[in-house]
Amino acid sequence: MMTTQRTKEMSALAGVMLALSAMLIPVSRLNAHKTRAAEAPEAAVSTVSTDYTDENGLFNADRVHTVNILISQKDWQYMTTHATEEPYVSCDAVIDGELIEHIAIRPKGNSSLSSISRQGSTHFSYKLEFDHNDPTITYHGLDKLCLNNLGQDPGCMKDFMAYHLMNDMGVAAPLSSYTLMQVNGEDFGLCLAVEAVEDSFCLRNYGEEYGMLYKPDSFSVDTLDTSAMLDYSEGSSLRINEQIMDGSYFADTVPGDRADILGTMLGSVFPPEQTAVASLRYVGGMTEDYADLWDSAVFKTGKADRVRLVNSIETLNRGSDPLSVLDADALLRYFAVHSFVNNYDGYTSLFVHNFYLHEQDGMLSMVTWDYNLAFGSFTYEAAASTVLAGSGFDPIPDTGAAMDIDTGMINYPIDTPVYSIDMADRPLLNALLTDPDMLAQYHALYDTFLTDCFENGKYAALCAEVTGMIRPYVEAGLTFYEPEQFERGAAAMAQYLDRRAAAVRGQLDGTIPATLEGQRKNASGLVDPQGLVLSDMADFAALMPGLDTEMLTGVITVLLQEDFSYDTRGAVEAIHYYAAHPLKLAGRIPPLMRIPQIRQIVLTKGAPLLAAPILLIVLTAVILALHRRRRKAAAPDMEAAVVRDPFFAA
């Protein structure tokens, strides 16, 4: 085990290296959900209405619609070149043959925006603001429309299915439909047209006095405790992942336990206070303590709005009747669908983002948003499988008693629907599901949900219809995916819906435990996923532009070589080893530079910048070596203890 001083040294090195890496590869704008109110003119007269909800209109899901963006080449070039700044430019649009003039468009997205920009591509998601230049312009009452590019979703259905399930459950969720986006008459890409969650959405769901709307996001890269990623103390992510790999992590548990590799890695870099406000935990009575909420407000907030929301948060956390500030029926419906689709890139995960918080007269509820990593696909296994596909690297070695990730997600317990966190960390959900009456209502709603959407074959038929409807667009090259990827993703979606419905029915009937604790004690009755591979519905490789399979294979081979097994276990061991022997890591630089893709990147793009971290590694290694030599002379017994640890032996 490393000494405390050495751990500090390596942690500091990790922090510096990650900071330098940020200069080389721009970090996504993960905490940029600010109100757009200041970007548009004051709306003297608004003409928003709900006319756009006509059953034969844009959000009719039975056909693929067309949105043709008419824009000057100069404006298109400027907008796409500066995409990460999300600039608005003027354009016209022809929607299903109807011209709407003098509107605005901008790129949108978080991690996908920066990664696509780095690839030099223009296939971003986009946002159309009909009322940006003139508040009286709408599309049949709709003020804003999102055109999502279906990224990270080979089956191209995760957002569509999640939104429609929420719609059928009576949840406040966007309307959506498939759309062919064109630019000046040329086919650009298949998109999902999604109703933006702003004025017209709120009017449709909450009426004319529609209250306030916030989009909390706790995930900010600049506040991550990145030095913790090299901590090797008891309970650290590296230590836990090592224990997962050798099976000792499950020594005192039964086969129903789960190996959450991604959760342990990410959990180590999230300081507890980072998620407090977005989680709706009470952090004090001063409105200034909740700046993350005010910064994320969709509509302009006043003092009364802020005081009212803080009072509701206090009641939720400290009041004798926390349910008095919750729209319980709306929230139970929301969490029923949310838990069914296993979305752990939202409120029920480490990150606490990708949802809207609605407040009206002190009552709180949630609005559905961004489910392209749902359906159990936001896991380490899915990420590693898609990023390292074809490399020969085994991302899922045998982890002893750990439950298979596909089995785990299909059977994930509906009464404790949180991942890598405790229920108490999410007070809004916890207040509902720890109340016996609310839990009973939740189960009753879930029963109706299964009956109306799955056990009658409705969504099996919808999945098949959508697959056939969008297949020609995939085959025409209008998505990010090859036809084979799409077919696997679509088939996995159909199987997920069937198997997940069976597993939830078992939980409602009592044949499968509905809590994590229950499934840890008894995993014998779980539903078999029958060959389902959840990673077929995921695509994380798009977030790593330039790292093709050949280059990844080369890098992994160099770093692991013959010293470590060619799987996740070996990678964890390699991290430990290089942390203890930085000179060994510096020694890997020459063979890394012999990989053609890396050499090309360095020669054409990054030679001056890359020289800095390489030099830092070498200098730091030398300094640590000298420091270790001095410590050995001063305290030979301590140094010997480190060397005797076989894991860090030279």
N, C-alpha and C positions, 0 to 999 in steps of 0.2 A: 504493500500500500504506500502511496506517496505521502511524504510528510506534509504537515499543514503549510509550511513555508513554500514547499515545492508546488503544492496545489495552487496556492495564491499566485505563484510565478506563472504557471501554465494558464491559469484563468485570465490573468492580465494579458498574456500573449494572445489568447483566443479572442479577447475583446478587441485588441489592436488589429489582429488579422481580419476579423469580421468587418471592422470599420474600413480597412483598406479595400476589402472585397466590395464594399458598397460603392467605392469610387469606380471600380471596374465594371460592375453590373448594377445598373440602377434598380433600386428597391421599389416595389409596387407602392402605389399611393393608397395604403390600407386604412388610413384614418382621415380620409378627405371628404367625408360625407357632410358637407356644409350646405346650408340653405342657398338656393340659387336666386333668392328674392332680389338681391342687390344687382344681379346681372341683367335683369329685365326692367323695362320701364314700369312706372307705377300704373297699376291697372285701374283706370278711371271707371271703365265699364267692362264687366266680365260677362261673357255670354255662355259660360259653361252650362251644360244640361246633361240629361241622360239619354238623349236621342240616339247616341251611338250604340246603345245596347240593343237596337232592333235585331231580331233574330236572323234576319237576312243580311246584316251588315258585316263590318270588318271582322267581328269576333265570332262569326259563324265558323265552327270548327270542322265542318264537313268538307271543306275544300281549301286549296292553297290560294291565298290572295296575292295581289301584286302591289308593291309600293315602288314607284319609279321616282328616284330623286333627280331633279333637274337642277344642275349646279354648274357654275363656271369652272373651267379647268384650274384657274388660278386659286379660287376658293377651296376647291377640293384638295389641291396640292398643299395649300397652307394648313388646312385642317388636319390632314393625315400626317404631315411632317411634324406638326406640333401636337400630336394626339394626346400625349401624356399631360398636357396643359388643359385638355378638354375645352378648346376654344369653340365658340359658336360662330357659324357663318350662315349667311342667308341662302335660301334656296326655295324652290317650289317643289311640290310633290303631286304625283298622280296616283291616287289610291283607288284601285279597282276601276280605273277609267275616269275618275273625278279629279279635276285639277284644284289644288289648294295653293294659292300664291302667297308670297311674302312671308315665309315662315323661317325657322332656323333649325340647324342640325349641329350636333357635336358628337365626338366619340365618347363612349362611356365604358366603365369597368374598373376593376381593382387590379389584382395580379395579372389577369389576362391582358389588360390594356398595356402595361409595361412590357410584358413578354412578347406580345404581338408586335409592338413597336420596335423592339430590339431585333426582331426577325426581318424588319423592313417591309412587313406586310401591311395592308390597309384593311384587312378583314376583321375590324373591330366590331363590337356592338355599338349601336348608335342610338341617339335620342332625338326625336323630332319634337320641337316645341312650336305648336301652332300659334300660340299667343305671345311668343317672345318679342316680336317686333310690333305687334298690334294686339292689344288685349281683347279686341272684339272678334279676332279670328280663332275659330275652333274647327275641329272636324266633327260635325254633327254634335257639338257640345263637348267633345273630348279636347282637353287642353294640351296633353302631352302623350307621346307614344314611344315606347322603347322597341328597338329591333335587336333582339338578342341573337348572337351568332352561333349558338348551340355548341360553344366550346366546352371541352372537358367531358363530352357526353357522346360517345360513339353511337349510341342508339338514338340520339337526338330526341329523347322523349321525357327526360327526368323533370324538367320544369313544366312541360305541358301536362304530364300526368299529375304532378303535385298540385298545380293550380286548379285543374279540373276536379280533383278529389276534394280540395278545399271548397270550391264552388258548390259541389254537390252536397257537402256537409253543412252548407249555410255559413261558412266562414267568410270574413271580409278578406277577399283575395282578388288579385287582378284577373281580368278577362284576358284570354289569349287565343291565338290562332296561328297557323303556319302561314308564312308569307315569303314570296320570292322578292328579294330586294334587287332592284335594278338601279344603275347609275347612268343617266342620260340614255336610257333605252337598252343598255347592255346588261345582261344577267350578271349579278354580282355575287349573290349567295342566298341560300335558304336560311331564313331567320324565323324566330318565334316573335310575332308581334304581341307585345304585352302592354296592357293599360298601365300608364305611369301612376304611382300612388301620390297624387296631389289633389288639386281642387275638385276636378270632376269625379275622381274616385271617391273622395270623401262625401261629396254630394250624393252620389249613388248609394253609398253604404250607411251614411249617418244623418242625412237630411241637411237642411239649409244651415242649421246651427251645428256644424260638424266638429267643433272642438279643435284640439291641438294634435300635432303629429310630430314624432321624433324618430330618428334612425340611429340608435346608439351603436357604437363600434368600439370595443375595447382593444382591438388588435392594432397596436401601433409599434412598428419595428423599432423606432428610436427609443422606446422605453423597455425593450426586452433586456433581461439580465443575461446577456449572451455569455458572460464569463462562467456562468453556472453549467454550461454545456460540457466543460472539461472537469467538472468536480467529480471526484471519485470517492466521496465520503459515503457513509452508510445512508441509504435512502435516496441517493442521487440517481439521476436518470441513467448514467453509465453503469452504476453498480446494479440497479434494478434490471437493466437490459442484459447485463452479463448473467444475472441470476435466472432471467427468463430463458436465455439460451442454454444454460446447463441444467435447467429443470428444477433447481433448488428453490426458485421463487414460489413453486407450488407444493413445497414439501409438506406444509401443514394444511393443505386444502384438498378438495375433492375434484374429480374431473370436470365439474361444471364451471370452474374458474376460467378467466380469460386472460390472455397475454396482450395487454394494450401497449405495444411497443411505441407507437406514435404518441400516445398520451404521456408516457413517462419521459420521452424526449422533450416534448413541447412544454409539459408541465414544469420542468425545471427552469425554464427561462421566463415564466410568467410570474412576476411579483404579485402577491395576493391582492394588493390594493389596485392593480391595474383593471381588474374586472368588476370592482365593487359597484361603481355607478351604473355601468351598462347592465349589470345584473339586477339592478333596482334594490341594492342593499342600502340601508340607512347609514350615511357617513357623517351626519351632523345636521343641525337645523339651519345652517346658513346656505342660502341659495348659491353662493359662490362655490360651495363644495361640489356642485353638480354641473360644472362647466361643460363636461362631455355631453350632457343632454342638451344644453342650450346651444352648443356649437352644431349639434345635429338636427336642430329644429327645422322642419320643412316650412313652417309658417312663422312669421315674426312673433316673438313672445314678449309679453309685458310682465311687469312685476307680479301682478295678480296671478298670471298663468304659472309663473315659477313657484310662487309660494304655494299655490294649490297642488302642484305636482309633488313638491317636497313633503307637504302634509300627507298626501296619499301614500308616499313611500314610507314615511314614519309609521303610519297606521298599519301598513302591510307588514312591517318588520317588528314593531313594538306594541301595536295596539291589541286590545282584548278581542277585537273582531276583525281580523285582517281581510276576511271575505267581504266586508262592507265597502271596500274600495275596488273590488274586482267585478267585472262583468263575467260572472262565473260561467254562464251558459256559452257565451262566445269563446271564452278561453278553453273550456273543456272540449269544445268542438275542434278548436285549433290544435290542441295538444294530442287529440286522438289521431288526427291525420298526420301530424308532425312525427309522432312516435311510430306510426305505421310505416312511414317511408324512411325511418331511421336517418334523419338529417342531423348529423353531428358537426355541422359547420354553421351553427346558429346559437340560439339561447341555451340549448341543453348541452353545449360543449364547452371546451376551454375558452373559445374565442369570444363568445357573446356578441355576435353581430348577425347581419342578414335577416333582420326583422324590423318592422316599424312598431313603435309603441303609440297607441292611440289613447288620449285622455280627454274625457268630456264630463264636465261637472264633477271632477274628482274621481271618476270611474276609469279603470284601466283595462285595456284589452290589447290584442296584438294583431298585426296585419302581416300576411304571408309575403315573403320575398326571397328569391334566389335559392333554388333547390337543385342546381346543377351538380352538386356533390352529395345529393341525398341517395336514398335507396341503398344505404350501407356501403357506399363506395368511398367514403372519406376515412380510409384506414391506411396504416403503414403498408399492409400487404398489397392493397390496390395501388398505392403510389409506387412502391418498388417494382411491382409486376409490370406496370405500364412503362415506367421510365427505363427499366432495364430489360425490356422485352427483347429476346433474341441474343442477349449477351452471354447466356449460359450461367449467369449468377442466380443462385437460389435464394429468393427473398424470404422464403418461409420454411426454414429447416425445422425438423422435428423439435417441438418445444415441450416434450414430455406430456404433462397433464393438461396443457392449455387447450381450450376449446377451439376447434376449427372456426376461422373467421366467418365463413359462409353459414355454418350452422348457428354460430353465435348471433349474427345479424338477423337471420330469418326468425329466430326464436327470442330476439331481444325483449326483455320484460317490459310490458306496457305500464306497470305501476311504478317503476323506477327508471323512466326513460331519459337517463343522463349518461354521458360517456366521459370517463376520465375525471369526473368531479363527483361531489356528494350532492344529494338532493337539497340539503340545507344551503348550499351555495347559490341556489336559484330560488329566492323566496317566493316569487310569484307562482311558480309551479308547485313548490313545496306546500304552500298554504292550501292549494286545491286538493292535492292527492293525499295529504295526511288527514284530511277531514273525512270521516266515514260517510257522511251524506253526499259530499261531493264525489267521492270515489265511486259510490253506487251510481250516481248520475252519469259519471264518466263511462262506466261499464255499460249502462243502458244505451248511451249514445253510440258507443263502439259496436254494440250488438246490431243496432239499426244500420250503422255504416257498413258492416260486413254483409248484412242481408241485402241492402239496396245497391251495393256497388260490386260485390264479388260473387256471392253465392248464387246470384241469378245470372251470372255470366256477362254482366254489363261491361266491365272493364277488360275482360278477356277479349270481347268483341271489339271494343274501342282500340285496344292495343294492336290487334290484327288489322283493323281498318287504317289506322295511322301508319303502320309499317308499309302497307301497300300504297298509301297516298304519297308518302314522301320518298319512297324507294327510287323513283325516276330522277329525282333531284340529286340524290346521293350518287347515283350511277353517272349523272352528268357532271360530276365533280364540283358541285355547288355547296359542299360542306367540307369540313376538315378531314373527313374520313374516307377510307377506301370501302368499297361495297362489302368486303368480307368483315371488316370491323363493324360496320353498321349492322349486318345480319347477326353477328354474335351479340352485339349490344341489345338489339331488339328482341332476340330470343331470350336473353337474360332478363329483360324487363318482364316479359310474359311469365317466365317461370317465377320470378320474384313475387309478382302479384298473387299468383296461385299459392305458393308455399307460405308466404307471409300471412295471407288470410287464414290458412289452415292453422298456423301457429298461434295467431291471436285468438281464433275460435277456441283452441285448446286452453288458452289462458283464461278466457271468460268462463269456460265450462269447468275449470279446476283440474284438468288433466295435465296441464303444464304450469309450473310455478310462474307467477306474474311479477316477481321481484328478483333482483340480482341475488339476494341472499338465498331465496328459495331455490333458484336454479343452481347455485353453488352446492347446495345440500342434496339436490336431486335432479340430475340431468338425464335420467333414464327415459323420460317420455317425450323428449324434444322431437320436433318435426325434422325429417331428413330433407336436406335441400336438393337431393336427387341430381347431383352433378352440376348444380348452379355454380358459376364462377363470377363472383361479384365484380372482379376487376375487369370483366368484359364490358361493364357499364361505365368504366372510368378511363380518363386520359389525362395523366399528369405530365406526360412528356412535353406537351405544348408549353408548359410553364418553364421549360429549360431549353430555350432556343440555342441552337449551335451544338448541343450535346447529343449527337446522333449515336446510334447503337455501336457503331465501330469505334468511335472515340471513347465511349463509356467502357466498352470492353477492354480497350487498351489501358485506360486509367486504372480500372479495378485490378487488372492483371498485374500492373506495375506495383500498385500499393500492397496487394496481398501476396503476389508471387508464390513461392513455395512455402512461405512461412505460416500462412493462415489458410483456413478452409475457404472455399469459394462460395460463401453464403453469408447471411446476416451475422451468424455467430463469428465468422472470421473477421467481418468488418468491425464488429464491436471489439474484438481482441486487438485488431490493428490500431484502433483509436487509442486504446489503453497503452499499447506499446509505443506508438509515436509520441504520445503525450509524455512518456517517460524518457524517450530517446529522440529528441528533436534533430540531432545530427543524422540519425537514420532517415528521417523524413527529408532532410536536405539532400541526402544521398540519392533519393529517388528522383530528383529534379532532372538530371541528364536523361534517364530513360523516358521520362514523361515528355521531354522536349523532342524525342525521336518519333512521337506519335504525329503523323502528318497534319491532322486537323489542329492540334494544339500549336504546332510549329507555325502553321499558316496564320492562326489567330494572333499569335505573338508578333509575327513579322509584319502583318498588315494592320493590326488594330491596337495591340496592347503592349508593345515592347517597353516603352518608357515607364508605363504604370506597373507592368508586371515585374520589372526589375526591383521596385521598392519592396514588395512583400517577400521576394526571393532573398534579397539582401537582409531583410529583417529576420527571416528564418535562420539564416546562417549566423548572423551576428548574435541573435538571441541564444542559439545553440552553443556558440562559443562562450558567451557570458555564463550560461547555466553550467556548462562543463567546468569552467574555472571556479564558479561559486561552489559547485559540488566538490571539487578538489579541496577547496579551503575548508568546507564543512567536514570532509572526511578526515582532514588533519586535526581539526578541532574536536570532532566527536566521532571517532571511528566506529564505535558500537552502533550509533544511530544509522550510519551509512551502511554498515553491514546488515542491519535489519532490513533495509530497503532492498539490498541486493539479494538477500536470502528469499525474498518473495519471488517465487519462480515466474510469476507473470511479468515482472519487470526486470528480470535478470538479463544482463547483456547477452 
